[in-house]
Amino acid sequence: MSAEFPFSLVELQAAFGDALLTDSFVLHGGADFWLTADPTNRRLALLACHESPLLDRFQGTPEGFREGYILKLCPTNRSNAHILRESLPWLRPVLLGLATTAGFGDRLGLATPGHVRALRRVQAEVPDKQILPIFAQQSIREMDRTRRTPDDVFSDATWGAFQAGWTGPVGADADHLKTPADIDACVAAGYSFYTFDPGAYVDGEVDDADPAVVRRKVDGLPWQRLESSPGDLKRRYVGRRVSLEDRHLDLDEVAIPRAAAKYGAAIDHVVTMYRHLASK
């Protein structure tokens, strides 16, 4: 038995049997947490001293367990996922920086425990290579198609990681965001990583447009928001050579205006999205 808490995993298995998902079991903050499952339902089990403030934070049904202790069975909903992340800090997404990461993209909210097992297997096979996971990752378009919200995606990833016993760092990718409203929803949910999709603003007509059309499109770009001008663009880029792995790009008076006309609005959209996110 633990000196900090009197109920071990072995004791709890004897009490709850196969319904206790053992990978999820964790003792933290003076309480036992685990997932319990039957063929029709999955719930969070919280076992703590009857005076523990944790018991009041989670939504659920309390019942007596042993003298002085309360067992609370809680639905695996968004509210309880939020409190679980506050209670178990390793479930909160963090900035992963330049570490090697993998986005798993659980489209239906069911696959994260399997993703954890797959990642552990890879890490065991390549122990000198650390890969940090982004379990919560889905584009707004995919959310619309699967009738999910940023909160749903984030909560499902939380429950899946908890079920599999993941205790390492995690990120949460707000993927392919297209509008400031998308950003707001993902900021409110708590995502740590943001990907903008400016594809709708790329002007594909420019590829075959006449020079006069290209000039008109360049002149019509929102230069004030871009903090630049057509003259500045020319001074900064015309005459430069960009060296890539297997080729060189010569930036001349034809290529630069055409590139600006094609991608300028997309850059403006990314700038607008970035500034909106930074304000949050």
MOGIGI-V128632 format. One record per residue. N is the residue number from 1. RES is the residue in one small letter. PSI is psi as a letter, one per 30 degrees, with the letter a starting at -180 (NA if undefined). NEAR is the number of other C-alpha atoms within 8 Angstrom. D_LAST is the distance of its C-alpha to the last C-alpha in whole Angstrom. Layout:
N,RES,PSI,NEAR,D_LAST + N,RES,PSI,NEAR,D_LAST
This chain:
1,m,k,6,46 + 2,s,k,7,43 + 3,a,f,5,44 + 4,e,e,5,40 + 5,f,k,9,40 + 6,p,g,7,44 + 7,f,j,8,43 + 8,s,l,9,43 + 9,l,e,8,42 + 10,v,e,6,46 + 11,e,e,8,47 + 12,l,e,11,44 + 13,q,e,10,45 + 14,a,e,7,48 + 15,a,e,6,47 + 16,f,f,8,45 + 17,g,b,8,46 + 18,d,f,6,45 + 19,a,f,8,42 + 20,l,j,12,40 + 21,l,j,12,38 + 22,t,e,7,39 + 23,d,f,7,36 + 24,s,f,12,34 + 25,f,k,12,35 + 26,v,k,7,34 + 27,l,k,8,34 + 28,h,k,8,31 + 29,g,h,5,31 + 30,g,g,9,34 + 31,a,l,11,34 + 32,d,k,12,35 + 33,f,k,13,33 + 34,w,l,14,34 + 35,l,k,13,34 + 36,t,k,11,37 + 37,a,k,11,38 + 38,d,a,7,41 + 39,p,f,4,42 + 40,t,f,5,40 + 41,n,l,6,37 + 42,r,k,10,35 + 43,r,l,11,34 + 44,l,k,12,32 + 45,a,k,13,35 + 46,l,k,13,34 + 47,l,k,11,37 + 48,a,l,14,37 + 49,c,k,10,39 + 50,h,f,8,39 + 51,e,f,5,37 + 52,s,k,7,34 + 53,p,f,6,31 + 54,l,e,7,29 + 55,l,e,10,32 + 56,d,f,6,30 + 57,r,e,7,27 + 58,f,k,10,28 + 59,q,k,9,29 + 60,g,a,8,32 + 61,t,j,7,36 + 62,p,l,8,38 + 63,e,l,7,41 + 64,g,k,8,44 + 65,f,d,7,44 + 66,r,l,6,46 + 67,e,k,5,47 + 68,g,f,6,44 + 69,y,k,11,42 + 70,i,k,13,40 + 71,l,k,12,39 + 72,k,k,12,36 + 73,l,k,11,35 + 74,c,k,13,32 + 75,p,k,10,31 + 76,t,i,10,28 + 77,n,a,7,26 + 78,r,e,9,22 + 79,s,e,8,22 + 80,n,e,12,24 + 81,a,e,12,22 + 82,h,e,9,19 + 83,i,e,10,22 + 84,l,e,9,24 + 85,r,e,12,21 + 86,e,e,8,20 + 87,s,e,7,24 + 88,l,j,9,25 + 89,p,f,7,22 + 90,w,f,10,23 + 91,l,f,13,22 + 92,r,k,10,18 + 93,p,k,12,17 + 94,v,l,9,16 + 95,l,k,7,16 + 96,l,f,10,19 + 97,g,b,4,19 + 98,l,g,4,23 + 99,a,l,8,25 + 100,t,k,7,26 + 101,t,l,9,25 + 102,a,k,8,26 + 103,g,k,10,24 + 104,f,f,11,26 + 105,g,h,9,25 + 106,d,j,13,26 + 107,r,f,8,27 + 108,l,f,6,28 + 109,g,g,10,27 + 110,l,f,9,30 + 111,a,f,9,31 + 112,t,e,13,29 + 113,p,e,11,32 + 114,g,e,7,34 + 115,h,e,10,31 + 116,v,e,11,31 + 117,r,e,9,35 + 118,a,e,8,35 + 119,l,e,10,32 + 120,r,e,8,35 + 121,r,e,8,38 + 122,v,e,8,36 + 123,q,e,12,35 + 124,a,e,7,39 + 125,e,f,6,40 + 126,v,i,7,39 + 127,p,f,7,38 + 128,d,g,5,37 + 129,k,j,6,34 + 130,q,k,8,31 + 131,i,k,10,29 + 132,l,k,12,25 + 133,p,k,12,24 + 134,i,j,14,22 + 135,f,e,15,23 + 136,a,j,16,20 + 137,q,j,15,20 + 138,q,k,13,21 + 139,s,l,10,20 + 140,i,e,11,19 + 141,r,e,7,22 + 142,e,e,9,24 + 143,m,e,12,22 + 144,d,e,9,24 + 145,r,e,7,27 + 146,t,g,8,27 + 147,r,h,6,26 + 148,r,l,9,23 + 149,t,l,8,19 + 150,p,e,12,16 + 151,d,e,9,17 + 152,d,e,9,21 + 153,v,e,13,21 + 154,f,e,13,19 + 155,s,e,12,21 + 156,d,e,11,24 + 157,a,e,13,23 + 158,t,e,12,23 + 159,w,e,10,26 + 160,g,e,13,28 + 161,a,e,14,27 + 162,f,e,10,28 + 163,q,e,13,31 + 164,a,f,11,32 + 165,g,g,9,32 + 166,w,k,8,29 + 167,t,g,6,28 + 168,g,a,5,27 + 169,p,k,11,23 + 170,v,l,14,21 + 171,g,l,17,18 + 172,a,j,14,17 + 173,d,j,14,16 + 174,a,j,16,14 + 175,d,k,11,17 + 176,h,h,11,18 + 177,l,k,13,15 + 178,k,f,8,16 + 179,t,l,7,14 + 180,p,e,9,11 + 181,a,e,6,12 + 182,d,e,10,13 + 183,i,e,13,9 + 184,d,e,9,8 + 185,a,e,9,11 + 186,c,e,12,11 + 187,v,e,9,8 + 188,a,e,7,10 + 189,a,f,9,13 + 190,g,g,7,11 + 191,y,l,14,12 + 192,s,f,11,12 + 193,f,k,9,13 + 194,y,k,10,12 + 195,t,k,9,15 + 196,f,k,10,15 + 197,d,j,9,19 + 198,p,g,11,20 + 199,g,e,6,24 + 200,a,f,6,24 + 201,y,g,9,24 + 202,v,k,11,26 + 203,d,j,9,30 + 204,g,f,6,32 + 205,e,f,7,35 + 206,v,f,10,35 + 207,d,e,7,37 + 208,d,g,5,40 + 209,a,l,8,39 + 210,d,l,6,42 + 211,p,e,6,41 + 212,a,e,6,41 + 213,v,e,8,38 + 214,v,e,13,36 + 215,r,e,10,36 + 216,r,e,8,35 + 217,k,e,9,32 + 218,v,e,12,31 + 219,d,f,7,32 + 220,g,g,6,30 + 221,l,l,9,27 + 222,p,i,8,24 + 223,w,e,9,25 + 224,q,e,7,23 + 225,r,e,7,19 + 226,l,f,8,21 + 227,e,h,6,22 + 228,s,a,9,25 + 229,s,l,8,29 + 230,p,e,9,31 + 231,g,e,6,33 + 232,d,e,8,31 + 233,l,e,11,30 + 234,k,e,10,34 + 235,r,e,7,35 + 236,r,f,6,32 + 237,y,e,10,33 + 238,v,k,11,37 + 239,g,f,8,39 + 240,r,l,8,37 + 241,r,k,8,38 + 242,v,k,8,36 + 243,s,k,7,37 + 244,l,a,7,36 + 245,e,e,4,38 + 246,d,g,4,41 + 247,r,l,6,41 + 248,h,k,8,40 + 249,l,k,8,38 + 250,d,k,8,40 + 251,l,j,13,37 + 252,d,a,10,39 + 253,e,f,9,39 + 254,v,e,7,40 + 255,a,e,8,37 + 256,i,e,13,34 + 257,p,e,11,34 + 258,r,e,11,34 + 259,a,e,9,31 + 260,a,e,9,29 + 261,a,e,15,30 + 262,k,e,13,30 + 263,y,f,11,26 + 264,g,e,12,25 + 265,a,e,13,23 + 266,a,e,12,22 + 267,i,e,9,20 + 268,d,e,11,19 + 269,h,e,10,17 + 270,v,e,11,16 + 271,v,e,9,15 + 272,t,e,8,13 + 273,m,e,12,11 + 274,y,e,8,10 + 275,r,e,8,9 + 276,h,e,10,7 + 277,l,e,10,5 + 278,a,e,6,5 + 279,s,f,5,4 + 280,k,NA,5,0
